[in-house]
């Protein structure tokens, strides 16, 4: 915000290169020019509901020579107006901004291949409540059993330990991908076996994994619709159908994988199921998936019943 102390200052701000630009008989015109000039000297950004500002270096370009001054003026303006979290999304093409931002109190929040996100918490009388970046990896595994009570298993080309173990097919969930879709995709990519969803079986949660992130591993039951195997030579050393009984007693099977298969057998024995329901969030209008327990008669949950009754 610019404070006008006297008429001379007003005259200077409005005049620019030509003193004839300012008409003292029309202060509204002068005020508009002052506002326009102020807007040109600070980053506009996008305001959020937390009274923060996000500046994208792609949409608000600035020459490196003038970036420092424009940043400092912007920070002063934002502090005066009570803004809180200030974000700069810096593209690779503007990476020279990074050291300048760091010298002005900005910290790294996260980075991807083509940009880095930096932030600065402005209030001195509030604790910074900006959440940390995503800290949990999502993985899936699948128990796939055919009509002959054989389970689909793989051994990985790049394994941990002295020798490869027989594991469940699976892998990491892609950004924006549902758990079930990820499991079906991974099984097909690793073995070329097509499947359909039956039930969620277990969740395994660990900490201190890849990139020092937590890891959430979901195991689902999938029903095979094809049985011919064609392994992925890039990732898989061997893939085959193995008797469930043999798998449970095989020396090259991890105890945790045995546990997953035992839960599958209990799921079949007791006719229990954790199904998934897809909907649209009523507030943010975005798709979501709810995973819910279904009883022995596999009746739909109240959420789905209510939706059906309203439709």
C-alpha positions as CSV (number, residue, x, y, z in Angstrom):
1,X,0.0,0.0,0.0
2,X,1.3,3.5,-0.9
3,X,0.6,6.4,1.5
4,X,0.5,9.9,0.0
5,X,2.2,12.4,2.2
6,X,1.7,15.6,0.2
7,X,0.6,17.0,-3.2
8,X,4.1,16.9,-4.6
9,X,4.4,13.2,-4.0
10,X,1.0,12.7,-5.6
11,X,2.2,14.7,-8.6
12,X,5.4,12.7,-8.9
13,X,3.6,9.3,-8.7
14,X,1.1,10.3,-11.3
15,X,3.3,12.1,-13.7
16,X,5.7,9.4,-14.8
17,X,7.7,10.7,-17.8
18,X,5.2,13.5,-18.5
19,X,3.9,15.8,-15.9
20,X,0.9,16.4,-18.1
21,X,-0.5,12.9,-17.3
22,X,-1.8,13.9,-14.0
23,X,-4.9,16.1,-13.8
24,X,-5.3,17.6,-10.3
25,X,-9.0,18.2,-11.1
26,X,-9.5,14.5,-11.4
27,X,-8.1,12.7,-8.3
28,X,-9.9,9.5,-9.2
29,X,-7.8,9.2,-12.3
30,X,-4.7,9.8,-10.2
31,X,-5.7,7.2,-7.7
32,X,-6.3,4.7,-10.4
33,X,-2.8,5.3,-11.8
34,X,-1.3,4.9,-8.4
35,X,-3.1,1.6,-8.0
36,X,-2.0,0.4,-11.4
37,X,1.6,1.3,-10.7
38,X,1.5,-0.4,-7.3
39,X,0.1,-3.6,-8.9
40,X,2.9,-3.6,-11.5
41,X,5.6,-3.5,-8.8
42,X,4.4,-6.5,-6.7
43,X,3.5,-10.1,-7.5
44,X,-0.2,-10.6,-7.7
45,X,-0.4,-14.3,-7.1
46,X,-3.6,-16.3,-6.3
47,X,-5.2,-15.8,-2.9
48,X,-6.4,-18.9,-1.0
49,X,-9.0,-19.4,1.8
50,X,-6.2,-19.4,4.4
51,X,-5.3,-15.8,3.5
52,X,-2.2,-17.0,1.7
53,X,-0.8,-16.1,-1.7
54,X,0.6,-18.4,-4.4
55,X,2.9,-17.0,-7.1
56,X,3.6,-19.2,-10.2
57,X,6.8,-18.2,-12.0
58,X,5.4,-19.4,-15.3
59,X,2.3,-17.1,-15.2
60,X,4.1,-14.2,-13.5
61,X,7.4,-13.8,-15.1
62,X,10.0,-11.3,-13.9
63,X,13.5,-10.5,-15.1
64,X,16.2,-11.8,-12.8
65,X,17.7,-8.3,-12.5
66,X,14.5,-6.9,-11.0
67,X,13.3,-10.0,-9.1
68,X,14.9,-9.1,-5.8
69,X,13.4,-5.6,-5.6
70,X,9.9,-6.8,-6.7
71,X,10.0,-9.6,-4.2
72,X,10.9,-7.3,-1.3
73,X,8.2,-4.8,-2.2
74,X,5.7,-7.7,-2.5
75,X,6.6,-9.1,0.9
76,X,6.2,-5.7,2.6
77,X,2.8,-5.2,0.9
78,X,1.7,-8.7,2.0
79,X,2.8,-8.2,5.6
80,X,0.9,-4.9,5.8
81,X,-2.3,-6.5,4.4
82,X,-2.1,-9.4,6.9
83,X,-1.3,-12.2,4.4
84,X,0.0,-15.4,6.0
85,X,1.5,-18.2,4.0
86,X,3.3,-17.1,0.8
87,X,4.1,-19.7,-1.8
88,X,6.4,-19.5,-4.8
89,X,6.1,-22.2,-7.4
90,X,9.5,-21.8,-9.3
91,X,9.8,-23.5,-12.6
92,X,13.2,-24.7,-13.9
93,X,13.4,-21.7,-16.3
94,X,13.3,-19.3,-13.3
95,X,15.5,-21.4,-11.0
96,X,17.7,-18.3,-10.5
97,X,14.9,-17.1,-8.2
98,X,15.6,-19.8,-5.7
99,X,18.7,-18.3,-3.9
100,X,17.0,-14.9,-3.7
101,X,13.9,-16.4,-2.2
102,X,16.0,-18.3,0.3
103,X,17.8,-15.1,1.4
104,X,14.4,-13.6,2.0
105,X,13.2,-16.2,4.4
106,X,11.7,-18.8,2.1
107,X,12.0,-22.5,2.8
108,X,11.7,-25.6,0.6
109,X,8.4,-27.4,0.8
110,X,8.6,-29.9,-2.0
111,X,10.0,-30.4,-5.5
112,X,9.2,-32.3,-8.7
113,X,11.0,-32.7,-12.0
114,X,10.1,-29.3,-13.4
115,X,9.5,-27.1,-10.3
116,X,10.3,-26.4,-6.7
117,X,7.7,-25.1,-4.2
118,X,9.0,-22.6,-1.6
119,X,7.1,-20.9,1.2
120,X,7.4,-18.1,3.8
121,X,5.2,-17.8,6.9
122,X,4.8,-14.1,7.5
123,X,2.9,-13.7,10.8
124,X,5.2,-13.2,13.8
125,X,2.3,-13.8,16.3
126,X,1.1,-17.2,14.9
127,X,2.7,-20.6,14.8
128,X,3.3,-21.8,11.3
129,X,0.7,-24.4,10.5
130,X,1.7,-25.2,6.9
131,X,1.4,-29.0,6.7
132,X,4.5,-31.0,5.5
133,X,4.5,-32.4,2.0
134,X,3.2,-35.9,1.2
135,X,4.9,-38.3,3.5
136,X,3.4,-41.7,2.7
137,X,4.0,-44.0,-0.3
138,X,1.1,-46.2,-1.4
139,X,1.6,-49.8,-2.6
140,X,-0.6,-52.6,-3.5
141,X,-0.4,-56.4,-3.7
142,X,-2.8,-59.0,-5.0
143,X,-3.9,-62.5,-4.0
144,X,-5.0,-64.1,-7.3
145,X,-6.3,-67.6,-6.9
146,X,-7.6,-69.7,-9.9
147,X,-10.2,-72.5,-9.9
148,X,-7.5,-75.1,-9.2
149,X,-6.7,-73.4,-5.9
150,X,-3.4,-72.1,-7.3
151,X,-2.0,-68.7,-6.4
152,X,-0.3,-66.4,-8.8
153,X,3.2,-65.6,-7.6
154,X,6.3,-63.8,-8.8
155,X,10.0,-63.5,-7.9
156,X,11.6,-60.1,-8.6
157,X,14.6,-59.5,-10.8
158,X,16.0,-56.9,-8.4
159,X,15.6,-58.4,-4.9
160,X,16.7,-57.7,-1.4
161,X,18.7,-60.4,0.4
162,X,20.7,-63.4,-0.7
163,X,18.0,-64.9,-3.1
164,X,14.6,-64.0,-4.6
165,X,11.5,-64.9,-2.7
166,X,8.1,-65.8,-4.0
167,X,5.9,-62.7,-3.6
168,X,2.5,-61.5,-4.5
169,X,2.3,-59.4,-7.7
170,X,2.0,-55.7,-7.1
171,X,3.7,-52.4,-6.9
172,X,3.3,-48.7,-6.3
173,X,0.1,-46.8,-6.8
174,X,0.4,-44.1,-9.5
175,X,-0.7,-40.5,-8.7
176,X,-4.4,-40.2,-9.1
177,X,-4.9,-43.9,-9.3
178,X,-7.4,-45.9,-7.1
179,X,-6.0,-48.8,-5.1
180,X,-8.1,-51.5,-6.9
181,X,-7.2,-50.1,-10.3
182,X,-3.5,-50.1,-9.3
183,X,-3.6,-53.8,-8.2
184,X,-5.3,-54.9,-11.4
185,X,-2.8,-52.9,-13.5
186,X,0.2,-54.2,-11.6
187,X,-0.9,-57.9,-11.9
188,X,-1.4,-57.5,-15.7
189,X,1.9,-55.6,-16.2
190,X,3.9,-58.3,-14.3
191,X,2.2,-61.5,-15.4
192,X,-0.2,-60.6,-18.3
193,X,-3.0,-62.1,-16.3
194,X,-6.3,-60.2,-16.4
195,X,-8.4,-59.9,-13.2
196,X,-11.4,-58.4,-11.6
197,X,-11.8,-57.1,-8.0
198,X,-13.2,-59.3,-5.2
199,X,-12.3,-57.7,-1.9
200,X,-9.8,-55.7,0.1
201,X,-7.9,-58.1,2.5
202,X,-5.4,-56.3,4.6
203,X,-3.4,-53.1,5.2
204,X,0.2,-53.0,6.2
205,X,1.6,-49.7,7.6
206,X,5.4,-49.1,8.1
207,X,7.6,-46.0,8.6
208,X,11.1,-45.0,7.5
209,X,10.8,-46.5,4.0
210,X,11.8,-45.1,0.6
211,X,12.8,-41.4,0.8
212,X,12.3,-41.8,4.5
213,X,8.5,-41.9,3.9
214,X,5.9,-44.0,5.6
215,X,4.5,-46.9,3.5
216,X,0.9,-48.1,3.3
217,X,0.6,-51.5,1.5
218,X,-2.9,-52.7,0.6
219,X,-3.5,-56.3,-0.3
220,X,-6.6,-57.2,-2.3
221,X,-8.2,-60.3,-3.6
222,X,-8.6,-60.4,-7.4
223,X,-10.3,-63.1,-9.5
224,X,-8.4,-64.1,-12.7
225,X,-10.3,-64.0,-15.9
226,X,-7.3,-65.3,-17.9
227,X,-4.7,-67.8,-16.8
228,X,-1.8,-67.7,-19.3
229,X,1.3,-66.1,-17.9
230,X,3.7,-63.8,-19.8
231,X,6.1,-62.3,-17.3
232,X,7.5,-58.8,-17.5
233,X,11.2,-59.4,-18.2
234,X,12.2,-55.9,-17.1
235,X,11.0,-56.5,-13.5
236,X,10.2,-60.1,-13.0
237,X,12.6,-63.0,-12.8
238,X,9.9,-65.7,-12.7
239,X,6.2,-66.0,-12.4
240,X,3.9,-69.0,-12.1
241,X,0.8,-70.6,-10.6
242,X,1.6,-72.4,-7.3
243,X,-0.6,-74.5,-5.1
244,X,-1.9,-72.4,-2.1
245,X,-0.9,-75.2,0.3
246,X,2.6,-75.2,-1.2
247,X,2.9,-71.5,-1.0
248,X,2.0,-71.5,2.7
249,X,4.7,-74.0,3.5
250,X,7.3,-72.9,0.9
251,X,10.7,-71.9,2.5
252,X,11.1,-69.0,0.1
253,X,8.0,-67.2,1.2
254,X,8.0,-64.4,3.7
255,X,5.9,-64.8,6.9
256,X,4.0,-61.7,6.1
257,X,3.0,-63.0,2.7
258,X,1.8,-66.2,4.3
259,X,-0.3,-64.0,6.6
260,X,-1.9,-62.2,3.7
261,X,-2.9,-65.5,2.0
262,X,-4.3,-66.9,5.3
263,X,-6.5,-63.8,5.5
264,X,-7.6,-64.6,2.0
265,X,-8.7,-68.1,3.0
266,X,-10.6,-66.6,6.0
267,X,-12.3,-64.2,3.7
268,X,-13.5,-67.1,1.6
269,X,-14.4,-69.3,4.5
270,X,-16.5,-66.7,6.3
271,X,-17.9,-65.1,3.2
272,X,-16.7,-61.6,4.4
273,X,-15.8,-58.8,2.1
274,X,-14.4,-55.3,2.1
275,X,-16.0,-53.7,-1.0
276,X,-15.5,-50.2,-2.6
277,X,-18.0,-47.6,-3.4
278,X,-17.3,-44.6,-5.8
279,X,-19.1,-41.3,-5.3
280,X,-18.8,-37.5,-5.8
281,X,-18.0,-35.4,-2.7
282,X,-21.0,-33.0,-2.1
283,X,-18.7,-30.1,-1.0
284,X,-15.6,-30.2,-3.2
285,X,-17.4,-32.0,-6.1
286,X,-14.5,-34.4,-6.6
287,X,-14.6,-38.2,-6.9
288,X,-13.9,-40.4,-3.9
289,X,-13.8,-44.1,-3.0
290,X,-15.1,-45.5,0.2
291,X,-14.0,-49.0,1.3
292,X,-16.5,-50.7,3.5
293,X,-17.2,-54.0,5.2
294,X,-20.0,-56.2,3.9
295,X,-21.6,-59.0,6.0
296,X,-22.2,-62.6,5.2
297,X,-25.2,-61.8,3.0
298,X,-23.2,-59.0,1.3
299,X,-25.9,-56.4,1.6
300,X,-24.9,-52.9,0.6
301,X,-24.0,-50.4,3.2
302,X,-26.2,-47.6,4.5
303,X,-24.4,-45.0,2.4
304,X,-25.2,-46.8,-0.8
305,X,-28.8,-47.6,0.3
306,X,-29.5,-44.0,1.1
307,X,-28.1,-42.9,-2.3
308,X,-30.2,-45.5,-4.1
309,X,-33.3,-44.3,-2.2
310,X,-32.7,-40.7,-3.2
311,X,-32.2,-41.5,-6.9
